[in-house]
Amino acid sequence: MRKKPTIALMYDFDKTLCDADMQHYTFIPNLGMTSDQFWSDVEQFRRKNYMESILGYMYYSMNICKEKGIPFTKEYLRSTGKDIRFYKGVQNWFSRINKYGESIGVNIEHYVISSGIKEIIEGCDIKDEFKKIFACQYYFDESGEAIWPKIAINYTQKTQYIFRISKAAFDESDNKKVNDKMSDRPIPYQNMIYFGDGMTDIPCMTFVKKQGGISIALYQKGQKNKVTDLLLDERVNYICPADYQEGGDLDALVKCILQKMQLSHSLCLKQRRQRQRESKKNS
């Protein structure tokens, strides 16, 4: 029986699946701040202390919660994910695309690769839709309080997780498997689709596109200009409105891409069998 190809759909999170930064909905309001004020303070803090941007916002978030008497625990962070608002169609997107994949003979796997906080994503409505969530994480002490960034993923480091998905090297503490040479990958790069929303996704978008996969830049209504240059500069294959509803542009585009990937897989198998027959004939 012919093995079905597996296709990975990989998503940034903030402004790719939801309409704002994940901290915007509950985390920042609980601090008594606006989003603009919070991120301005983060920027001033990290520049003053010469900190990398992701480590800067992770430290600032933890520290300001402690200053305000908010328990910075895994449970608290998860609770701030419950009010995240997703784009139209997101919440039934995964089951719908999975079903379509089955109908054309492919397996679909969904992944998050985010510079946001994993513990917040774990509190949202769609957390169970993903095979793996790769995002920044904290180390929690015995009392349950966060005391240190355990994993920090900046915009260039996100590409590491494309390698991990391709090789099924999901243990982030294992640096060997992700770097091992592998001739037959569980998910080849040409069977990948990356969804992002802008500048912070450029390393992933560019890499996936160059390796034969597909990169899609999404934009909110009235903000097409923010991603047009990505297409003109050939960093992405497509730009599309951030609307996941059935029958919409993104829905139709992804289904066409999946069809093309399935046909390409079938053609490769046919060519491989032909080479094997010729090899046996000549031996």
CYANA upper distance limits for C-alpha pairs under 8 A (distance plus 0.5 A):
  4 LYS  CA    105 GLY  CA      6.57
  4 LYS  CA    106 VAL  CA      5.77
  4 LYS  CA    107 ASN  CA      6.98
  5 PRO  CA    105 GLY  CA      8.22
  5 PRO  CA    106 VAL  CA      5.76
  5 PRO  CA    107 ASN  CA      6.68
  5 PRO  CA    187 ILE  CA      8.47
  5 PRO  CA    262 GLN  CA      7.74
  5 PRO  CA    265 HIS  CA      7.48
  6 THR  CA    106 VAL  CA      6.40
  6 THR  CA    107 ASN  CA      5.07
  6 THR  CA    108 ILE  CA      6.32
  6 THR  CA    109 GLU  CA      7.63
  6 THR  CA    186 PRO  CA      8.04
  6 THR  CA    187 ILE  CA      6.62
  6 THR  CA    191 ASN  CA      7.58
  7 ILE  CA    106 VAL  CA      7.56
  7 ILE  CA    107 ASN  CA      6.65
  7 ILE  CA    108 ILE  CA      5.58
  7 ILE  CA    109 GLU  CA      6.76
  7 ILE  CA    187 ILE  CA      7.16
  7 ILE  CA    191 ASN  CA      5.37
  7 ILE  CA    192 MET  CA      6.26
  7 ILE  CA    193 ILE  CA      8.27
  7 ILE  CA    258 LEU  CA      8.44
  8 ALA  CA    108 ILE  CA      6.55
  8 ALA  CA    109 GLU  CA      5.41
  8 ALA  CA    110 HIS  CA      6.40
  8 ALA  CA    111 TYR  CA      7.72
  8 ALA  CA    165 ILE  CA      8.40
  8 ALA  CA    187 ILE  CA      7.64
  8 ALA  CA    191 ASN  CA      6.93
  8 ALA  CA    192 MET  CA      5.36
  8 ALA  CA    193 ILE  CA      6.79
  9 LEU  CA    108 ILE  CA      7.70
  9 LEU  CA    109 GLU  CA      6.64
  9 LEU  CA    110 HIS  CA      5.37
  9 LEU  CA    111 TYR  CA      6.75
  9 LEU  CA    192 MET  CA      6.58
  9 LEU  CA    193 ILE  CA      5.42
  9 LEU  CA    194 TYR  CA      6.61
  9 LEU  CA    195 PHE  CA      8.13
 10 MET  CA    110 HIS  CA      6.44
 10 MET  CA    111 TYR  CA      5.23
 10 MET  CA    112 VAL  CA      6.20
 10 MET  CA    113 ILE  CA      7.23
 10 MET  CA    192 MET  CA      7.91
 10 MET  CA    193 ILE  CA      6.60
 10 MET  CA    194 TYR  CA      5.29
 10 MET  CA    195 PHE  CA      6.64
 11 TYR  CA     16 THR  CA      7.50
 11 TYR  CA     17 LEU  CA      8.03
 11 TYR  CA    110 HIS  CA      8.28
 11 TYR  CA    111 TYR  CA      6.69
 11 TYR  CA    112 VAL  CA      5.35
 11 TYR  CA    113 ILE  CA      6.46
 11 TYR  CA    114 SER  CA      8.21
 11 TYR  CA    194 TYR  CA      6.46
 11 TYR  CA    195 PHE  CA      5.31
 11 TYR  CA    196 GLY  CA      6.82
 12 ASP  CA     16 THR  CA      6.30
 12 ASP  CA     17 LEU  CA      7.89
 12 ASP  CA    112 VAL  CA      6.38
 12 ASP  CA    113 ILE  CA      5.77
 12 ASP  CA    114 SER  CA      5.62
 12 ASP  CA    195 PHE  CA      6.76
 12 ASP  CA    196 GLY  CA      5.76
 12 ASP  CA    197 ASP  CA      8.15
 12 ASP  CA    201 ASP  CA      7.98
 13 PHE  CA     17 LEU  CA      5.78
 13 PHE  CA     18 CYS  CA      7.13
 13 PHE  CA    112 VAL  CA      7.17
 13 PHE  CA    113 ILE  CA      7.81
 13 PHE  CA    114 SER  CA      6.31
 13 PHE  CA    116 GLY  CA      8.03
 13 PHE  CA    196 GLY  CA      8.40
 14 ASP  CA     18 CYS  CA      6.16
 14 ASP  CA     19 ASP  CA      7.42
 14 ASP  CA     20 ALA  CA      6.30
 14 ASP  CA     21 ASP  CA      5.34
 14 ASP  CA     22 MET  CA      6.52
 14 ASP  CA    114 SER  CA      8.27
 14 ASP  CA    116 GLY  CA      7.94
 15 LYS  CA     19 ASP  CA      5.17
 15 LYS  CA     20 ALA  CA      5.59
 15 LYS  CA     21 ASP  CA      7.02
 15 LYS  CA    197 ASP  CA      6.77
 16 THR  CA    195 PHE  CA      7.40
 16 THR  CA    196 GLY  CA      6.06
 16 THR  CA    197 ASP  CA      5.95
 16 THR  CA    218 LEU  CA      7.03
 16 THR  CA    242 ALA  CA      7.56
 17 LEU  CA     86 PHE  CA      6.27
 17 LEU  CA     87 TYR  CA      6.62
 17 LEU  CA     90 VAL  CA      7.33
 17 LEU  CA    242 ALA  CA      8.37
 18 CYS  CA     22 MET  CA      8.12
 18 CYS  CA     84 ILE  CA      7.37
 18 CYS  CA     85 ARG  CA      6.11
 18 CYS  CA     86 PHE  CA      4.52
 18 CYS  CA     87 TYR  CA      6.05
 19 ASP  CA     85 ARG  CA      7.00
 19 ASP  CA     86 PHE  CA      6.58
 19 ASP  CA     87 TYR  CA      6.70
 19 ASP  CA    220 GLN  CA      8.41
 20 ALA  CA     24 HIS  CA      6.97
 21 ASP  CA     25 TYR  CA      8.39
 22 MET  CA     81 GLY  CA      7.63
 22 MET  CA     84 ILE  CA      7.04
 22 MET  CA    116 GLY  CA      7.76
 22 MET  CA    120 ILE  CA      7.85
 22 MET  CA    121 ILE  CA      8.31
 23 GLN  CA     27 PHE  CA      5.42
 23 GLN  CA     28 ILE  CA      6.22
 23 GLN  CA     80 THR  CA      8.12
 24 HIS  CA     28 ILE  CA      6.12
 24 HIS  CA     29 PRO  CA      7.72
 24 HIS  CA     35 SER  CA      6.50
 25 TYR  CA     29 PRO  CA      7.56
 25 TYR  CA     80 THR  CA      7.96
 25 TYR  CA     81 GLY  CA      8.35
 25 TYR  CA     83 ASP  CA      6.61
 25 TYR  CA     84 ILE  CA      6.40
 25 TYR  CA     85 ARG  CA      8.34
 26 THR  CA     30 ASN  CA      6.53
 26 THR  CA     80 THR  CA      5.63
 26 THR  CA     81 GLY  CA      7.84
 26 THR  CA     83 ASP  CA      7.24
 27 PHE  CA     31 LEU  CA      7.38
 27 PHE  CA     77 LEU  CA      8.20
 27 PHE  CA     80 THR  CA      6.00
 28 ILE  CA     32 GLY  CA      7.38
 28 ILE  CA     33 MET  CA      6.38
 28 ILE  CA     34 THR  CA      7.14
 28 ILE  CA     35 SER  CA      6.89
 28 ILE  CA     38 PHE  CA      7.54
 29 PRO  CA     33 MET  CA      6.08
 29 PRO  CA     34 THR  CA      7.04
 29 PRO  CA     35 SER  CA      8.46
 31 LEU  CA     65 CYS  CA      7.74
 31 LEU  CA     68 LYS  CA      7.86
 33 MET  CA     37 GLN  CA      6.73
 33 MET  CA     38 PHE  CA      6.73
 34 THR  CA     38 PHE  CA      6.66
 35 SER  CA     39 TRP  CA      6.67
 36 ASP  CA     40 SER  CA      6.49
 37 GLN  CA     41 ASP  CA      6.60
 38 PHE  CA     42 VAL  CA      6.71
 39 TRP  CA     43 GLU  CA      6.61
 40 SER  CA     44 GLN  CA      6.75
 41 ASP  CA     45 PHE  CA      6.51
 42 VAL  CA     46 ARG  CA      6.64
 42 VAL  CA     56 GLY  CA      7.33
 42 VAL  CA     57 TYR  CA      6.19
 42 VAL  CA     60 TYR  CA      6.84
 43 GLU  CA     47 ARG  CA      6.60
 43 GLU  CA     53 SER  CA      8.24
 43 GLU  CA     56 GLY  CA      8.40
 43 GLU  CA     57 TYR  CA      8.43
 44 GLN  CA     48 LYS  CA      6.50
 45 PHE  CA     49 ASN  CA      6.75
 45 PHE  CA     56 GLY  CA      7.82
 45 PHE  CA     60 TYR  CA      8.07
 46 ARG  CA     50 TYR  CA      6.16
 46 ARG  CA     51 MET  CA      5.28
 46 ARG  CA     52 GLU  CA      7.51
 46 ARG  CA     53 SER  CA      7.16
 46 ARG  CA     56 GLY  CA      5.53
 46 ARG  CA     57 TYR  CA      8.01
 47 ARG  CA     51 MET  CA      6.81
 51 MET  CA     55 LEU  CA      7.21
 51 MET  CA     56 GLY  CA      5.99
 52 GLU  CA     56 GLY  CA      6.33
 53 SER  CA     57 TYR  CA      6.83
 53 SER  CA    154 ASN  CA      8.30
 54 ILE  CA     58 MET  CA      6.67
 54 ILE  CA    115 SER  CA      7.76
 54 ILE  CA    152 ALA  CA      7.03
 54 ILE  CA    153 ILE  CA      7.58
 54 ILE  CA    154 ASN  CA      6.49
 55 LEU  CA     59 TYR  CA      6.58
 55 LEU  CA    149 PRO  CA      7.88
 55 LEU  CA    152 ALA  CA      7.04
 56 GLY  CA     60 TYR  CA      6.58
 57 TYR  CA     61 SER  CA      6.39
 58 MET  CA     62 MET  CA      6.85
 58 MET  CA    149 PRO  CA      7.44
 59 TYR  CA     63 ASN  CA      6.53
 59 TYR  CA    148 TRP  CA      8.36
 59 TYR  CA    149 PRO  CA      8.12
 60 TYR  CA     64 ILE  CA      6.45
 61 SER  CA     65 CYS  CA      6.83
 62 MET  CA     66 LYS  CA      7.00
 62 MET  CA     72 PHE  CA      6.85
 62 MET  CA    146 ALA  CA      7.74
 62 MET  CA    147 ILE  CA      8.42
 63 ASN  CA     67 GLU  CA      6.76
 64 ILE  CA     68 LYS  CA      6.72
 65 CYS  CA     69 GLY  CA      6.64
 65 CYS  CA     70 ILE  CA      5.42
 65 CYS  CA     71 PRO  CA      7.36
 65 CYS  CA     72 PHE  CA      6.81
 66 LYS  CA     70 ILE  CA      6.18
 66 LYS  CA     71 PRO  CA      7.14
 66 LYS  CA     72 PHE  CA      7.37
 71 PRO  CA     76 TYR  CA      7.38
 71 PRO  CA    145 GLU  CA      7.43
 72 PHE  CA     76 TYR  CA      6.80
 72 PHE  CA     77 LEU  CA      7.52
 72 PHE  CA    145 GLU  CA      6.07
 72 PHE  CA    146 ALA  CA      6.41
 73 THR  CA     77 LEU  CA      6.77
 73 THR  CA    140 PHE  CA      7.83
 73 THR  CA    144 GLY  CA      6.09
 73 THR  CA    145 GLU  CA      5.29
 73 THR  CA    146 ALA  CA      6.37
 74 LYS  CA     78 ARG  CA      6.67
 74 LYS  CA    119 GLU  CA      6.61
 74 LYS  CA    140 PHE  CA      8.18
 74 LYS  CA    144 GLY  CA      7.58
 74 LYS  CA    145 GLU  CA      8.07
 74 LYS  CA    146 ALA  CA      8.07
 75 GLU  CA     79 SER  CA      6.71
 76 TYR  CA     80 THR  CA      7.13
 77 LEU  CA     81 GLY  CA      7.50
 77 LEU  CA    119 GLU  CA      6.18
 77 LEU  CA    120 ILE  CA      5.59
 77 LEU  CA    123 GLY  CA      8.08
 78 ARG  CA     82 LYS  CA      7.79
 78 ARG  CA    119 GLU  CA      5.82
 78 ARG  CA    120 ILE  CA      5.09
 78 ARG  CA    121 ILE  CA      7.52
 78 ARG  CA    122 GLU  CA      6.36
 78 ARG  CA    123 GLY  CA      4.59
 78 ARG  CA    124 CYS  CA      8.02
 79 SER  CA    120 ILE  CA      7.79
 79 SER  CA    123 GLY  CA      6.30
 80 THR  CA    120 ILE  CA      6.66
 80 THR  CA    123 GLY  CA      7.44
 81 GLY  CA    120 ILE  CA      5.27
 81 GLY  CA    121 ILE  CA      6.40
 81 GLY  CA    122 GLU  CA      7.62
 81 GLY  CA    123 GLY  CA      4.98
 81 GLY  CA    124 CYS  CA      5.17
 82 LYS  CA    123 GLY  CA      5.90
 82 LYS  CA    124 CYS  CA      5.18
 82 LYS  CA    125 ASP  CA      7.06
 83 ASP  CA    124 CYS  CA      7.71
 84 ILE  CA    124 CYS  CA      6.95
 86 PHE  CA     90 VAL  CA      6.69
 86 PHE  CA     91 GLN  CA      7.97
 87 TYR  CA    242 ALA  CA      7.21
 87 TYR  CA    243 ASP  CA      6.56
 87 TYR  CA    244 TYR  CA      7.38
 88 LYS  CA    243 ASP  CA      6.03
 88 LYS  CA    244 TYR  CA      6.29
 88 LYS  CA    245 GLN  CA      6.42
 89 GLY  CA     93 TRP  CA      6.32
 89 GLY  CA    243 ASP  CA      7.07
 89 GLY  CA    244 TYR  CA      4.88
 89 GLY  CA    245 GLN  CA      4.48
 89 GLY  CA    246 GLU  CA      7.47
 90 VAL  CA     94 PHE  CA      7.90
 90 VAL  CA    243 ASP  CA      8.35
 90 VAL  CA    244 TYR  CA      5.91
 90 VAL  CA    245 GLN  CA      7.66
 91 GLN  CA    125 ASP  CA      8.35
 91 GLN  CA    126 ILE  CA      7.06
 92 ASN  CA     96 ARG  CA      6.69
 93 TRP  CA     97 ILE  CA      6.52
 93 TRP  CA    244 TYR  CA      6.90
 93 TRP  CA    245 GLN  CA      7.74
 93 TRP  CA    246 GLU  CA      8.33
 94 PHE  CA     98 ASN  CA      6.49
 94 PHE  CA    110 HIS  CA      8.30
 94 PHE  CA    129 GLU  CA      7.12
 95 SER  CA     99 LYS  CA      6.56
 96 ARG  CA    100 TYR  CA      6.77
 97 ILE  CA    101 GLY  CA      6.57
 97 ILE  CA    108 ILE  CA      8.15
 97 ILE  CA    255 LYS  CA      8.32
 98 ASN  CA    102 GLU  CA      6.84
 98 ASN  CA    107 ASN  CA      7.75
 98 ASN  CA    108 ILE  CA      6.15
 99 LYS  CA    103 SER  CA      6.87
100 TYR  CA    104 ILE  CA      7.13
100 TYR  CA    255 LYS  CA      8.11
101 GLY  CA    105 GLY  CA      6.62
101 GLY  CA    106 VAL  CA      5.46
101 GLY  CA    107 ASN  CA      6.47
101 GLY  CA    108 ILE  CA      6.72
101 GLY  CA    258 LEU  CA      7.82
102 GLU  CA    106 VAL  CA      6.08
102 GLU  CA    107 ASN  CA      6.91
104 ILE  CA    259 GLN  CA      7.61
104 ILE  CA    262 GLN  CA      7.93
105 GLY  CA    262 GLN  CA      7.86
106 VAL  CA    262 GLN  CA      7.21
109 GLU  CA    130 PHE  CA      7.75
109 GLU  CA    131 LYS  CA      6.89
110 HIS  CA    129 GLU  CA      7.45
110 HIS  CA    130 PHE  CA      5.37
110 HIS  CA    131 LYS  CA      6.32
110 HIS  CA    132 LYS  CA      8.01
111 TYR  CA    130 PHE  CA      5.66
111 TYR  CA    131 LYS  CA      6.36
111 TYR  CA    132 LYS  CA      5.81
111 TYR  CA    133 ILE  CA      6.42
111 TYR  CA    134 PHE  CA      8.09
112 VAL  CA    130 PHE  CA      7.46
112 VAL  CA    132 LYS  CA      7.17
112 VAL  CA    133 ILE  CA      5.27
112 VAL  CA    134 PHE  CA      6.19
112 VAL  CA    135 ALA  CA      7.99
113 ILE  CA    133 ILE  CA      7.06
113 ILE  CA    134 PHE  CA      5.37
113 ILE  CA    135 ALA  CA      6.53
113 ILE  CA    158 LYS  CA      6.91
113 ILE  CA    161 TYR  CA      7.45
114 SER  CA    134 PHE  CA      6.74
114 SER  CA    135 ALA  CA      5.28
114 SER  CA    136 CYS  CA      7.85
114 SER  CA    153 ILE  CA      7.76
114 SER  CA    158 LYS  CA      7.73
115 SER  CA    135 ALA  CA      6.04
115 SER  CA    136 CYS  CA      6.37
115 SER  CA    152 ALA  CA      7.82
115 SER  CA    153 ILE  CA      5.69
115 SER  CA    154 ASN  CA      6.27
115 SER  CA    155 TYR  CA      7.49
115 SER  CA    158 LYS  CA      8.18
116 GLY  CA    135 ALA  CA      6.32
116 GLY  CA    136 CYS  CA      6.35
117 ILE  CA    121 ILE  CA      7.06
117 ILE  CA    135 ALA  CA      6.24
117 ILE  CA    136 CYS  CA      5.34
117 ILE  CA    137 GLN  CA      6.49
118 LYS  CA    122 GLU  CA      6.62
118 LYS  CA    133 ILE  CA      7.50
118 LYS  CA    134 PHE  CA      7.59
118 LYS  CA    135 ALA  CA      5.37
118 LYS  CA    136 CYS  CA      6.12
118 LYS  CA    137 GLN  CA      6.20
119 GLU  CA    123 GLY  CA      7.32
119 GLU  CA    137 GLN  CA      7.35
120 ILE  CA    124 CYS  CA      7.57
121 ILE  CA    127 LYS  CA      6.95
122 GLU  CA    127 LYS  CA      5.94
123 GLY  CA    127 LYS  CA      7.51
126 ILE  CA    130 PHE  CA      8.36
132 LYS  CA    170 PHE  CA      8.27
134 PHE  CA    161 TYR  CA      7.79
135 ALA  CA    151 ILE  CA      8.06
135 ALA  CA    152 ALA  CA      7.96
135 ALA  CA    153 ILE  CA      6.96
136 CYS  CA    149 PRO  CA      8.13
136 CYS  CA    150 LYS  CA      8.01
136 CYS  CA    151 ILE  CA      5.53
136 CYS  CA    152 ALA  CA      5.18
136 CYS  CA    153 ILE  CA      6.14
137 GLN  CA    149 PRO  CA      6.56
137 GLN  CA    150 LYS  CA      5.83
137 GLN  CA    151 ILE  CA      5.44
137 GLN  CA    152 ALA  CA      7.20
138 TYR  CA    146 ALA  CA      6.36
138 TYR  CA    147 ILE  CA      7.69
138 TYR  CA    148 TRP  CA      6.21
138 TYR  CA    149 PRO  CA      4.85
138 TYR  CA    150 LYS  CA      5.19
138 TYR  CA    151 ILE  CA      7.21
139 TYR  CA    146 ALA  CA      6.05
139 TYR  CA    147 ILE  CA      6.50
139 TYR  CA    148 TRP  CA      5.70
139 TYR  CA    149 PRO  CA      6.37
139 TYR  CA    150 LYS  CA      5.49
140 PHE  CA    144 GLY  CA      5.80
140 PHE  CA    145 GLU  CA      5.60
140 PHE  CA    146 ALA  CA      4.64
140 PHE  CA    147 ILE  CA      6.35
140 PHE  CA    148 TRP  CA      7.84
141 ASP  CA    145 GLU  CA      6.06
141 ASP  CA    146 ALA  CA      6.84
141 ASP  CA    147 ILE  CA      7.11
153 ILE  CA    157 GLN  CA      6.07
153 ILE  CA    158 LYS  CA      6.55
154 ASN  CA    158 LYS  CA      6.82
155 TYR  CA    159 THR  CA      8.38
155 TYR  CA    200 THR  CA      6.07
155 TYR  CA    201 ASP  CA      7.04
155 TYR  CA    203 PRO  CA      7.43
156 THR  CA    203 PRO  CA      6.25
156 THR  CA    204 CYS  CA      8.05
157 GLN  CA    161 TYR  CA      8.27
158 LYS  CA    162 ILE  CA      7.86
158 LYS  CA    203 PRO  CA      8.30
158 LYS  CA    204 CYS  CA      7.23
159 THR  CA    163 PHE  CA      7.46
159 THR  CA    203 PRO  CA      7.19
159 THR  CA    204 CYS  CA      5.82
159 THR  CA    207 PHE  CA      8.06
160 GLN  CA    164 ARG  CA      6.96
161 TYR  CA    165 ILE  CA      6.56
162 ILE  CA    166 SER  CA      6.66
162 ILE  CA    204 CYS  CA      8.26
163 PHE  CA    167 LYS  CA      6.69
163 PHE  CA    169 ALA  CA      8.40
163 PHE  CA    178 VAL  CA      6.99
164 ARG  CA    168 ALA  CA      6.07
164 ARG  CA    169 ALA  CA      5.06
164 ARG  CA    170 PHE  CA      6.49
164 ARG  CA    178 VAL  CA      6.10
165 ILE  CA    169 ALA  CA      6.91
165 ILE  CA    170 PHE  CA      7.47
165 ILE  CA    187 ILE  CA      7.63
166 SER  CA    185 ARG  CA      6.55
166 SER  CA    186 PRO  CA      6.58
166 SER  CA    187 ILE  CA      5.11
166 SER  CA    188 PRO  CA      6.31
166 SER  CA    189 TYR  CA      7.16
167 LYS  CA    177 LYS  CA      8.33
167 LYS  CA    178 VAL  CA      7.24
167 LYS  CA    182 MET  CA      7.98
167 LYS  CA    185 ARG  CA      5.90
167 LYS  CA    186 PRO  CA      6.40
167 LYS  CA    187 ILE  CA      7.31
168 ALA  CA    186 PRO  CA      7.12
168 ALA  CA    187 ILE  CA      8.38
169 ALA  CA    174 ASP  CA      8.30
169 ALA  CA    177 LYS  CA      6.47
169 ALA  CA    178 VAL  CA      6.10
174 ASP  CA    178 VAL  CA      7.87
175 ASN  CA    179 ASN  CA      7.14
176 LYS  CA    180 ASP  CA      6.60
184 ASP  CA    188 PRO  CA      8.47
187 ILE  CA    191 ASN  CA      6.76
187 ILE  CA    192 MET  CA      8.08
188 PRO  CA    192 MET  CA      7.82
189 TYR  CA    208 VAL  CA      7.21
189 TYR  CA    211 GLN  CA      6.38
189 TYR  CA    212 GLY  CA      6.82
189 TYR  CA    213 GLY  CA      6.07
190 GLN  CA    208 VAL  CA      8.41
190 GLN  CA    211 GLN  CA      6.99
190 GLN  CA    212 GLY  CA      5.05
190 GLN  CA    213 GLY  CA      4.58
190 GLN  CA    214 ILE  CA      8.05
190 GLN  CA    261 MET  CA      8.23
191 ASN  CA    213 GLY  CA      6.45
191 ASN  CA    261 MET  CA      7.00
192 MET  CA    208 VAL  CA      7.67
192 MET  CA    213 GLY  CA      5.51
192 MET  CA    214 ILE  CA      6.84
193 ILE  CA    208 VAL  CA      8.06
193 ILE  CA    213 GLY  CA      6.50
193 ILE  CA    214 ILE  CA      5.25
193 ILE  CA    215 SER  CA      6.24
193 ILE  CA    216 ILE  CA      7.98
194 TYR  CA    204 CYS  CA      7.97
194 TYR  CA    205 MET  CA      6.94
194 TYR  CA    208 VAL  CA      7.55
194 TYR  CA    214 ILE  CA      6.83
194 TYR  CA    215 SER  CA      5.25
194 TYR  CA    216 ILE  CA      6.65
195 PHE  CA    205 MET  CA      8.38
195 PHE  CA    215 SER  CA      6.68
195 PHE  CA    216 ILE  CA      5.54
195 PHE  CA    217 ALA  CA      6.57
195 PHE  CA    218 LEU  CA      7.55
196 GLY  CA    201 ASP  CA      6.17
196 GLY  CA    205 MET  CA      7.95
196 GLY  CA    215 SER  CA      8.33
196 GLY  CA    216 ILE  CA      6.96
196 GLY  CA    217 ALA  CA      5.59
196 GLY  CA    218 LEU  CA      6.60
197 ASP  CA    201 ASP  CA      7.31
197 ASP  CA    217 ALA  CA      5.60
197 ASP  CA    218 LEU  CA      5.36
197 ASP  CA    219 TYR  CA      6.65
197 ASP  CA    227 VAL  CA      7.90
198 GLY  CA    202 ILE  CA      7.33
198 GLY  CA    217 ALA  CA      7.07
198 GLY  CA    218 LEU  CA      8.21
198 GLY  CA    226 LYS  CA      7.53
198 GLY  CA    227 VAL  CA      6.61
198 GLY  CA    230 LEU  CA      8.36
201 ASP  CA    205 MET  CA      6.50
202 ILE  CA    206 THR  CA      6.29
202 ILE  CA    235 ARG  CA      7.48
203 PRO  CA    207 PHE  CA      6.60
204 CYS  CA    208 VAL  CA      6.58
205 MET  CA    209 LYS  CA      6.65
205 MET  CA    214 ILE  CA      8.49
205 MET  CA    215 SER  CA      5.68
205 MET  CA    216 ILE  CA      8.05
205 MET  CA    235 ARG  CA      6.84
205 MET  CA    236 VAL  CA      6.45
206 THR  CA    210 LYS  CA      6.60
206 THR  CA    215 SER  CA      8.04
206 THR  CA    235 ARG  CA      5.43
206 THR  CA    236 VAL  CA      6.98
207 PHE  CA    211 GLN  CA      6.69
208 VAL  CA    212 GLY  CA      7.01
208 VAL  CA    213 GLY  CA      5.55
208 VAL  CA    214 ILE  CA      6.77
208 VAL  CA    215 SER  CA      6.90
209 LYS  CA    213 GLY  CA      5.55
209 LYS  CA    214 ILE  CA      5.82
209 LYS  CA    215 SER  CA      6.29
209 LYS  CA    235 ARG  CA      7.68
209 LYS  CA    236 VAL  CA      6.96
209 LYS  CA    237 ASN  CA      7.40
214 ILE  CA    236 VAL  CA      7.93
214 ILE  CA    237 ASN  CA      6.54
215 SER  CA    235 ARG  CA      8.47
215 SER  CA    236 VAL  CA      5.46
215 SER  CA    237 ASN  CA      5.86
215 SER  CA    238 TYR  CA      7.16
216 ILE  CA    236 VAL  CA      6.43
216 ILE  CA    237 ASN  CA      6.58
216 ILE  CA    238 TYR  CA      5.41
216 ILE  CA    239 ILE  CA      6.02
216 ILE  CA    240 CYS  CA      7.54
217 ALA  CA    227 VAL  CA      6.95
217 ALA  CA    230 LEU  CA      8.24
217 ALA  CA    236 VAL  CA      7.20
217 ALA  CA    238 TYR  CA      6.88
217 ALA  CA    239 ILE  CA      5.16
217 ALA  CA    240 CYS  CA      6.85
218 LEU  CA    227 VAL  CA      7.96
218 LEU  CA    239 ILE  CA      6.27
218 LEU  CA    240 CYS  CA      5.52
218 LEU  CA    241 PRO  CA      5.94
218 LEU  CA    242 ALA  CA      5.60
219 TYR  CA    223 GLN  CA      6.36
219 TYR  CA    224 LYS  CA      6.11
219 TYR  CA    226 LYS  CA      7.80
219 TYR  CA    227 VAL  CA      7.32
219 TYR  CA    239 ILE  CA      7.98
219 TYR  CA    240 CYS  CA      6.90
219 TYR  CA    241 PRO  CA      5.52
219 TYR  CA    242 ALA  CA      5.82
220 GLN  CA    224 LYS  CA      7.55
220 GLN  CA    241 PRO  CA      6.54
220 GLN  CA    242 ALA  CA      6.04
221 LYS  CA    241 PRO  CA      7.37
221 LYS  CA    242 ALA  CA      8.23
223 GLN  CA    227 VAL  CA      8.36
224 LYS  CA    228 THR  CA      6.78
224 LYS  CA    241 PRO  CA      8.31
225 ASN  CA    229 ASP  CA      8.02
227 VAL  CA    231 LEU  CA      7.45
227 VAL  CA    239 ILE  CA      7.40
228 THR  CA    232 LEU  CA      6.85
228 THR  CA    239 ILE  CA      7.82
229 ASP  CA    233 ASP  CA      6.27
230 LEU  CA    234 GLU  CA      6.71
230 LEU  CA    235 ARG  CA      5.68
230 LEU  CA    236 VAL  CA      6.44
231 LEU  CA    235 ARG  CA      6.45
231 LEU  CA    236 VAL  CA      5.84
231 LEU  CA    237 ASN  CA      7.13
231 LEU  CA    238 TYR  CA      7.05
231 LEU  CA    239 ILE  CA      7.36
240 CYS  CA    249 ASP  CA      7.43
240 CYS  CA    250 LEU  CA      6.70
241 PRO  CA    249 ASP  CA      7.80
241 PRO  CA    250 LEU  CA      7.52
242 ALA  CA    250 LEU  CA      8.07
243 ASP  CA    248 GLY  CA      7.39
243 ASP  CA    249 ASP  CA      8.20
243 ASP  CA    250 LEU  CA      7.13
244 TYR  CA    248 GLY  CA      7.30
244 TYR  CA    250 LEU  CA      6.61
244 TYR  CA    251 ASP  CA      6.63
245 GLN  CA    250 LEU  CA      8.41
245 GLN  CA    251 ASP  CA      7.17
246 GLU  CA    251 ASP  CA      6.30
247 GLY  CA    251 ASP  CA      6.39
247 GLY  CA    252 ALA  CA      6.77
248 GLY  CA    252 ALA  CA      6.72
249 ASP  CA    253 LEU  CA      6.53
250 LEU  CA    254 VAL  CA      6.55
251 ASP  CA    255 LYS  CA      6.78
252 ALA  CA    256 CYS  CA      6.79
253 LEU  CA    257 ILE  CA      6.77
254 VAL  CA    258 LEU  CA      6.62
255 LYS  CA    259 GLN  CA      6.74
256 CYS  CA    260 LYS  CA      6.78
257 ILE  CA    261 MET  CA      6.69
258 LEU  CA    262 GLN  CA      6.63
259 GLN  CA    263 LEU  CA      6.72
260 LYS  CA    264 SER  CA      6.60
261 MET  CA    265 HIS  CA      6.66
262 GLN  CA    266 SER  CA      6.76
263 LEU  CA    267 LEU  CA      6.64
264 SER  CA    268 CYS  CA      6.69
265 HIS  CA    269 LEU  CA      6.79
266 SER  CA    270 LYS  CA      6.71
267 LEU  CA    271 GLN  CA      6.68
268 CYS  CA    272 ARG  CA      6.59
269 LEU  CA    273 ARG  CA      6.67
270 LYS  CA    274 GLN  CA      6.72
271 GLN  CA    275 ARG  CA      6.74
272 ARG  CA    276 GLN  CA      6.73
273 ARG  CA    277 ARG  CA      6.69
274 GLN  CA    278 GLU  CA      6.72
275 ARG  CA    279 SER  CA      6.53
276 GLN  CA    280 LYS  CA      6.75
277 ARG  CA    281 LYS  CA      6.61
278 GLU  CA    282 ASN  CA      6.66
279 SER  CA    283 SER  CA      6.63
